[in-house]
Amino acid sequence: MSSVIHRTTLDYLTSVNTPEYPETDWIINPDVSAVTDVPRKYWKLDGDRVIEMTQSEKDAVDAQELQNRIDAVKELGDAGLKDVMTALIKIINLRLSSGQKITKDEFIQAIKDEIK
């Protein structure tokens, strides 16, 4: 069995049947020793070598991930977020005894305190 990495997507697969992965699209048995302790999102190819991204490249990956999360929240919209918060408060309050209910204001303050 072999390992392969896709030349474009950098999908890394182990224990594969090599003939199923054409070398035009895949690097067969790539040497990943230089990136064993590096999160896969920071891998890149230099020819057929798998190497670690530079710090500026890592920063760009992180910035894009953050932007994707921001966009997802914006897509949900304020009304959607309000509905999610209301549902969470209801679930929490169902699990608490009667004298321990959480208010919407307490929930909002807890969120604000967490993200400071």
ABEGO torsion letter per residue (X at the ends): XBBBBBAAAGBBBBGBBAAABBAAABBBGBBAAAAAABBAAABBBBEABBBBBBAAAAAAAAAAAAAAAAAAAAAAEAAAAAAAAAAAAAAAAAABBAAABBBAAAAAAAAAAAAX
